[in-house]
């Protein structure tokens, strides 16, 4: 029998909701949403938000976008509904890897923001996205960068002679299941991060019926001050925090 992992974020829902808040955390506001929303300016956008959490994207999309958010956590969906700005937006408690009670070939766009790496079987979620997209519809993935942000396997270091801050990667190609303490101060409250390489994601997307159209890498816009500011600011520009993929569903 396959091991069942508690990856729903339900036990961390209140903490996560407080961290994200109404407007999103710093990187939502300053990096992720400004870049992502550039893709949703059309008049006939029908958007499916897989693993929508407490609905930060729903509160940011243009009013004309038809929106459905799906998340496995009842508490996060409850928060998404209570925080919703648009009464026409719909929210559903459901596992993104299971068959969705929604029409197939219905949406122009599917989004998954910083969530695919918390899913034990991401290929199932990608296949779901394909099933519910129209032909030539787009899938938008935002990931913690799989090359440079691997929990417990990537770290900052400083080369003092060269006056450089560098990124150390201890493991990359191996698939990993990494426990994450999601709620500081509460012992035992955790979820898991599932690491996959870029080549693994590429193969999964192909198997799910997608072609990668745009691969973008987003860096932090923060600025350091103090004695090491120069090296830290340089490192931020060189090592992206997030990977963005825009994929097109192949025509049947």
C-alpha positions as CSV (number, residue, x, y, z in Angstrom):
1,X,0.0,0.0,0.0
2,X,1.3,3.4,-1.0
3,X,2.4,5.6,2.0
4,X,-0.2,8.4,2.7
5,X,1.4,11.7,3.6
6,X,-0.3,14.6,5.3
7,X,0.5,17.3,2.7
8,X,-2.9,19.2,2.8
9,X,-1.6,22.1,4.9
10,X,-4.8,21.8,7.0
11,X,-2.9,21.6,10.3
12,X,-1.0,24.8,9.3
13,X,-3.9,26.6,7.6
14,X,-4.4,29.3,10.3
15,X,-0.7,30.1,10.4
16,X,-0.4,30.2,6.6
17,X,-3.5,32.4,6.3
18,X,-2.0,34.8,8.7
19,X,1.3,34.9,6.9
20,X,-0.2,35.5,3.4
21,X,-3.0,37.8,4.7
22,X,-5.3,39.7,2.5
23,X,-2.7,41.1,0.1
24,X,-0.1,38.3,0.0
25,X,3.4,38.0,1.5
26,X,6.2,40.2,0.2
27,X,7.1,38.0,-2.8
28,X,3.4,37.6,-3.8
29,X,3.1,41.4,-3.9
30,X,6.4,42.3,-5.5
31,X,7.5,39.4,-7.7
32,X,4.9,36.7,-8.3
33,X,1.6,38.5,-8.9
34,X,3.0,41.4,-10.9
35,X,4.7,38.9,-13.3
36,X,1.9,36.4,-13.4
37,X,-1.0,38.8,-13.9
38,X,0.5,40.0,-17.2
39,X,-0.9,36.8,-18.7
40,X,-4.6,37.5,-17.8
41,X,-5.5,40.6,-19.6
42,X,-7.9,39.1,-22.2
43,X,-11.6,39.5,-22.2
44,X,-12.5,35.8,-22.1
45,X,-10.2,34.3,-19.5
46,X,-11.6,31.3,-17.6
47,X,-9.2,30.5,-14.9
48,X,-8.8,27.3,-12.7
49,X,-6.5,27.9,-9.7
50,X,-5.2,24.5,-8.5
51,X,-4.1,24.4,-4.8
52,X,-5.4,28.0,-4.5
53,X,-4.8,28.2,-0.7
54,X,-6.6,31.1,0.8
55,X,-7.3,32.6,-2.5
56,X,-4.6,35.3,-3.0
57,X,-4.8,35.0,-6.8
58,X,-8.6,35.4,-6.8
59,X,-8.3,38.7,-5.1
60,X,-5.8,40.0,-7.7
61,X,-7.1,38.9,-11.1
62,X,-9.0,41.5,-13.2
63,X,-12.8,41.6,-12.6
64,X,-13.6,40.1,-16.0
65,X,-11.7,36.9,-15.3
66,X,-14.0,33.9,-14.5
67,X,-12.3,32.1,-11.6
68,X,-12.6,28.7,-9.8
69,X,-10.2,27.9,-7.0
70,X,-9.5,24.4,-5.7
71,X,-7.7,23.3,-2.6
72,X,-7.6,20.2,-0.4
73,X,-7.7,22.3,2.9
74,X,-11.3,23.1,4.1
75,X,-9.9,25.8,6.4
76,X,-8.1,27.6,3.5
77,X,-11.1,27.4,1.2
78,X,-13.2,28.9,4.0
79,X,-10.7,31.7,4.3
80,X,-10.7,32.2,0.5
81,X,-14.5,32.5,0.5
82,X,-14.5,35.0,3.4
83,X,-11.8,37.1,1.8
84,X,-13.1,37.0,-1.7
85,X,-13.6,40.3,-3.4
86,X,-15.7,39.0,-6.4
87,X,-18.9,37.2,-5.4
88,X,-18.9,35.4,-8.8
89,X,-15.7,33.6,-7.9
90,X,-16.1,29.9,-7.0
91,X,-14.1,27.8,-4.5
92,X,-14.1,24.0,-4.1
93,X,-12.6,21.7,-1.4
94,X,-10.9,19.0,-3.4
95,X,-7.6,17.1,-4.0
96,X,-5.9,18.5,-7.1
97,X,-4.6,15.0,-7.9
98,X,-8.1,13.5,-8.0
99,X,-10.8,13.7,-10.6
100,X,-12.4,17.2,-10.3
101,X,-16.2,17.7,-10.4
102,X,-15.8,20.3,-13.1
103,X,-16.4,20.4,-16.8
104,X,-13.5,19.2,-18.9
105,X,-12.0,21.2,-21.7
106,X,-13.6,24.3,-20.1
107,X,-10.8,26.6,-19.0
108,X,-8.5,28.9,-21.0
109,X,-5.9,28.9,-18.2
110,X,-4.8,26.8,-15.2
111,X,-2.5,28.2,-12.5
112,X,-0.6,26.5,-9.7
113,X,1.4,28.9,-7.5
114,X,4.1,27.5,-5.2
115,X,2.1,24.3,-4.6
116,X,3.2,21.6,-7.1
117,X,6.3,20.9,-5.0
118,X,4.1,20.1,-2.1
119,X,2.3,17.3,-4.0
120,X,3.6,13.8,-3.8
121,X,2.4,12.9,-7.3
122,X,2.6,16.1,-9.3
123,X,2.0,14.3,-12.6
124,X,-1.6,13.6,-11.5
125,X,-2.2,17.3,-10.9
126,X,-0.7,18.1,-14.3
127,X,-2.9,15.6,-16.0
128,X,-5.9,17.1,-14.2
129,X,-4.9,20.6,-15.5
130,X,-4.7,19.2,-19.0
131,X,-8.1,17.5,-18.8
132,X,-9.8,20.8,-17.8
133,X,-8.1,23.1,-20.3
134,X,-9.4,23.8,-23.7
135,X,-7.2,22.8,-26.6
136,X,-4.3,25.3,-26.8
137,X,-5.1,26.5,-23.2
138,X,-2.2,27.6,-21.0
139,X,-0.8,26.1,-17.8
140,X,1.1,28.6,-15.5
141,X,3.4,27.1,-12.9
142,X,5.3,29.0,-10.3
143,X,7.8,27.0,-8.4
144,X,10.5,27.6,-5.8
145,X,13.4,27.3,-8.2
146,X,14.2,23.6,-8.4
147,X,17.9,24.3,-9.1
148,X,18.7,26.9,-6.4
149,X,16.0,26.5,-3.6
150,X,16.1,22.9,-2.5
151,X,15.2,22.6,1.2
152,X,18.2,21.3,3.2
153,X,20.2,20.8,0.1
154,X,20.9,24.4,-1.0
155,X,22.6,27.1,1.1
156,X,24.3,30.5,1.0
157,X,28.0,30.7,1.4
158,X,30.6,33.5,1.4
159,X,33.9,33.4,-0.4
160,X,35.8,35.9,1.6
161,X,39.0,36.2,-0.6
162,X,36.8,36.9,-3.7
163,X,34.2,38.9,-1.8
164,X,31.4,36.9,-3.3
165,X,28.3,35.3,-2.0
166,X,27.6,32.0,-3.7
167,X,24.9,29.3,-3.7
168,X,26.0,25.8,-2.6
169,X,23.9,22.9,-4.0
170,X,24.5,19.6,-2.2
171,X,22.0,17.5,-4.2
172,X,20.0,18.1,-7.3
173,X,19.1,15.2,-9.7
174,X,17.9,12.9,-7.0
175,X,14.2,13.0,-6.2
176,X,13.6,13.8,-2.6
177,X,10.9,13.9,0.1
178,X,11.8,16.7,2.5
179,X,9.8,17.4,5.7
180,X,9.1,21.0,6.3
181,X,8.3,22.6,9.7
182,X,5.5,24.8,8.5
183,X,4.4,26.3,11.8
184,X,7.3,27.6,13.9
185,X,6.6,27.0,17.5
186,X,4.3,24.0,17.0
187,X,6.2,20.8,17.3
188,X,5.1,18.1,14.9
189,X,3.2,20.4,12.5
190,X,4.8,19.8,9.1
191,X,4.2,19.2,5.5
192,X,6.5,17.8,2.8
193,X,8.4,19.3,-0.1
194,X,9.0,16.9,-3.0
195,X,12.0,17.8,-5.1
196,X,12.3,17.1,-8.8
197,X,14.8,18.2,-11.3
198,X,14.0,20.4,-14.3
199,X,14.3,17.3,-16.6
200,X,11.8,15.4,-14.5
201,X,9.3,18.3,-14.7
202,X,9.9,18.5,-18.4
203,X,9.1,14.8,-18.8
204,X,6.0,15.1,-16.6
205,X,4.7,18.1,-18.6
206,X,5.2,16.2,-21.8
207,X,3.4,13.1,-20.5
208,X,0.5,15.3,-19.4
209,X,0.2,16.7,-22.9
210,X,1.9,20.1,-22.5
211,X,4.6,21.9,-24.5
212,X,6.7,24.5,-22.6
213,X,6.4,27.8,-24.3
214,X,8.0,30.2,-21.8
215,X,10.6,29.5,-19.1
216,X,11.2,32.5,-16.9
217,X,13.3,33.0,-13.8
218,X,12.3,35.6,-11.2
219,X,14.8,37.2,-8.8
220,X,14.2,39.0,-5.5
221,X,13.9,42.7,-5.7
222,X,15.1,43.3,-2.1
223,X,18.2,45.4,-1.5
224,X,20.7,44.9,1.3
225,X,22.5,47.5,3.3
226,X,25.7,47.3,5.3
227,X,29.1,45.9,4.8
228,X,28.1,42.9,2.7
229,X,25.4,44.7,0.7
230,X,27.3,44.6,-2.6
231,X,27.9,40.9,-2.6
232,X,24.4,40.1,-1.4
233,X,22.7,42.3,-4.0
234,X,24.9,40.7,-6.7
235,X,23.9,37.2,-5.6
236,X,20.2,38.1,-5.6
237,X,20.5,39.1,-9.3
238,X,22.4,35.9,-10.2
239,X,20.4,33.2,-8.3
240,X,16.6,33.4,-9.0
241,X,14.1,32.6,-6.3
242,X,11.3,31.4,-8.6
243,X,10.9,29.4,-11.8
244,X,7.9,30.3,-14.0
245,X,6.7,28.0,-16.7
246,X,4.0,28.8,-19.2
247,X,2.9,25.6,-21.0
248,X,0.5,25.1,-23.9
249,X,-1.9,22.2,-24.1
250,X,-1.3,20.3,-27.3
251,X,-4.2,20.0,-29.7
252,X,-5.9,16.6,-29.7
